[in-house]
Amino acid sequence: MIYLFLADGFEEIEALAPLDILRRAGKKVMTVGVTGKTVTGSHGIPVLCDVTVEEVDPDEMPEAVILPGGMPGTKHLDENLFVCAFTKAVFKNGGLVCAICAAPSVLGHIGILAGKNAVCFPGFESELVGANVSAESVVRDGNIITAKGAGVALDFGFAITAALCGEDDAKKLASAMQCP
């Protein structure tokens, strides 16, 4: 199981592209509404989530957590005590933690980027507390994957797929989707 946390003001492509790719890869991904069952993205697109954050079992450890960026979506994720504690627990239990755009700032704030290579949307670098900020578009360091922003949402999705399903499966899926 993979949890994709969505809060009002999330960046739609950063959430929906990885969601689509992972479901095509056969992964079970649950969208989790942090600000309600229906969450509206930063460009006015409403998404009906599978569950709300209140319905997530805090003892269930998914294989991955995904945090999309966008504003004020990232701020809502960062302010939600459950999202922060749960994400940190997934990391400590060896699960994959993925964040894109402004959302890697949440990972910095919860203290899991120290000594890790990471990337974010330009201007949020100071929020990646303790990280080695990379110039790459998508960075994997152990069980953390971070990405720069909306323009690399597909690459972010394929990086998550490679981490969970293997590099070959990710490449086959990218080819089938006509991605370079």
C-alpha positions as CSV (number, residue, x, y, z in Angstrom):
1,M,0.0,0.0,0.0
2,I,1.1,3.5,-0.8
3,Y,-0.4,6.6,0.7
4,L,-0.6,9.8,-1.3
5,F,-1.5,12.7,1.0
6,L,-3.5,15.5,-0.6
7,A,-4.3,18.9,1.0
8,D,-6.2,21.8,-0.4
9,G,-3.8,23.7,-2.7
10,F,-1.8,20.7,-3.8
11,E,-0.1,20.8,-7.2
12,E,-2.4,18.6,-9.3
13,I,0.2,17.2,-11.8
14,E,2.7,16.4,-9.0
15,A,0.0,14.2,-7.4
16,L,-1.9,12.7,-10.3
17,A,1.0,11.9,-12.6
18,P,2.8,9.6,-10.0
19,L,-0.6,8.2,-8.9
20,D,-1.4,7.2,-12.5
21,I,2.0,5.8,-13.1
22,L,2.0,3.7,-9.9
23,R,-1.5,2.3,-10.6
24,R,-0.4,1.4,-14.1
25,A,2.5,-0.5,-12.5
26,G,0.0,-2.4,-10.4
27,K,0.6,-0.7,-7.1
28,K,-2.2,0.0,-4.7
29,V,-2.2,3.7,-4.0
30,M,-4.7,5.3,-1.6
31,T,-5.3,9.0,-1.9
32,V,-5.6,10.5,1.6
33,G,-7.5,13.8,2.1
34,V,-5.8,15.9,4.7
35,T,-8.3,18.8,4.5
36,G,-11.4,16.7,3.8
37,K,-12.7,13.9,1.5
38,T,-12.7,16.2,-1.5
39,V,-9.5,18.2,-1.9
40,T,-9.1,21.0,-4.4
41,G,-5.8,21.5,-6.1
42,S,-4.0,24.8,-6.6
43,H,-5.6,25.1,-10.1
44,G,-9.1,24.5,-9.0
45,I,-9.3,20.7,-9.8
46,P,-11.3,18.8,-7.1
47,V,-10.2,15.3,-6.3
48,L,-12.4,12.9,-4.3
49,C,-9.9,11.0,-2.1
50,D,-10.2,7.3,-1.2
51,V,-10.0,8.1,2.6
52,T,-9.5,11.0,4.9
53,V,-6.5,11.4,7.2
54,E,-8.7,10.5,10.1
55,E,-9.4,7.1,8.6
56,V,-5.7,6.1,8.3
57,D,-4.6,3.5,10.8
58,P,-1.5,5.1,12.5
59,D,-0.1,1.6,13.1
60,E,-0.3,0.5,9.5
61,M,3.0,1.0,7.7
62,P,2.7,1.4,4.0
63,E,5.6,0.7,1.6
64,A,5.6,4.4,0.6
65,V,4.3,7.8,1.4
66,I,4.0,10.6,-1.3
67,L,3.8,14.3,-0.6
68,P,3.0,16.5,-3.6
69,G,3.9,20.2,-3.5
70,G,1.9,23.3,-4.3
71,M,0.7,26.1,-2.2
72,P,-0.9,26.2,0.2
73,G,-1.0,22.4,0.0
74,T,2.5,22.0,1.3
75,K,1.8,24.3,4.2
76,H,-1.3,22.2,5.1
77,L,0.8,19.0,5.0
78,D,3.5,20.6,7.1
79,E,1.0,21.8,9.7
80,N,-0.8,18.4,10.0
81,L,0.7,16.6,13.0
82,F,-0.5,13.2,11.8
83,V,1.0,13.6,8.4
84,C,4.4,14.6,9.9
85,A,4.5,11.9,12.5
86,F,3.3,9.2,10.1
87,T,5.8,10.2,7.4
88,K,8.6,10.1,9.9
89,A,7.5,6.7,11.2
90,V,7.4,5.3,7.6
91,F,10.9,6.6,7.1
92,K,12.2,5.1,10.3
93,N,10.6,1.7,9.4
94,G,12.4,1.7,6.1
95,G,9.5,2.7,3.9
96,L,10.0,4.9,0.9
97,V,9.3,8.6,1.5
98,C,8.7,10.8,-1.6
99,A,8.2,14.5,-1.9
100,I,8.2,16.9,-4.8
101,C,8.4,20.7,-5.3
102,A,7.9,22.5,-2.0
103,A,7.0,19.3,-0.1
104,P,10.6,18.2,0.5
105,S,10.5,21.1,3.1
106,V,8.2,18.9,5.2
107,L,10.9,16.3,5.2
108,G,13.4,18.8,6.3
109,H,11.2,20.1,9.1
110,I,10.6,16.6,10.5
111,G,14.4,15.9,10.5
112,I,14.8,13.1,8.0
113,L,17.0,14.9,5.4
114,A,20.1,15.3,7.5
115,G,23.1,14.1,5.5
116,K,20.8,13.1,2.6
117,N,21.0,14.3,-1.0
118,A,17.7,16.1,-1.9
119,V,16.2,18.6,-4.2
120,C,13.2,21.0,-4.1
121,F,11.5,23.8,-5.9
122,P,14.0,26.7,-6.1
123,G,13.6,29.0,-3.1
124,F,12.9,26.2,-0.6
125,E,16.5,25.0,-0.2
126,S,16.9,26.5,3.2
127,E,13.9,24.4,4.4
128,L,15.8,21.1,3.6
129,V,17.4,21.1,7.0
130,G,20.7,19.2,7.0
131,A,20.4,18.1,3.4
132,N,23.0,18.2,0.6
133,V,21.0,20.2,-2.0
134,S,21.4,18.7,-5.4
135,A,21.1,20.4,-8.8
136,E,19.4,17.3,-10.3
137,S,15.7,17.2,-11.1
138,V,14.9,14.0,-9.2
139,V,17.1,12.6,-6.5
140,R,17.0,9.2,-4.7
141,D,19.0,8.8,-1.5
142,G,18.3,5.6,0.3
143,N,14.6,5.5,1.1
144,I,13.9,9.1,0.2
145,I,13.0,10.4,-3.3
146,T,12.7,14.2,-3.9
147,A,12.0,16.1,-7.1
148,K,12.1,19.7,-8.2
149,G,8.6,20.4,-9.4
150,A,5.7,20.0,-11.8
151,G,7.8,19.7,-14.9
152,V,9.4,16.5,-13.6
153,A,6.3,14.9,-12.2
154,L,6.5,12.0,-14.7
155,D,10.2,11.4,-13.9
156,F,9.3,11.5,-10.2
157,G,6.6,8.9,-10.7
158,F,9.0,6.6,-12.7
159,A,11.6,7.0,-10.0
160,I,9.1,5.9,-7.4
161,T,8.1,3.0,-9.6
162,A,11.7,2.0,-10.1
163,A,12.3,2.0,-6.3
164,L,9.2,-0.2,-5.6
165,C,9.0,-2.4,-8.8
166,G,12.5,-2.4,-10.2
167,E,14.3,-0.3,-12.8
168,D,13.3,-2.7,-15.7
169,D,9.6,-2.5,-14.9
170,A,9.8,1.3,-14.7
171,K,11.6,1.5,-18.1
172,K,9.0,-0.8,-19.7
173,L,6.2,1.3,-18.4
174,A,7.8,4.5,-19.5
175,S,8.3,3.0,-23.0
176,A,4.7,1.8,-23.1
177,M,3.6,5.3,-22.2
178,Q,5.8,6.8,-25.0
179,C,8.0,8.6,-22.5
180,P,11.6,9.2,-23.6
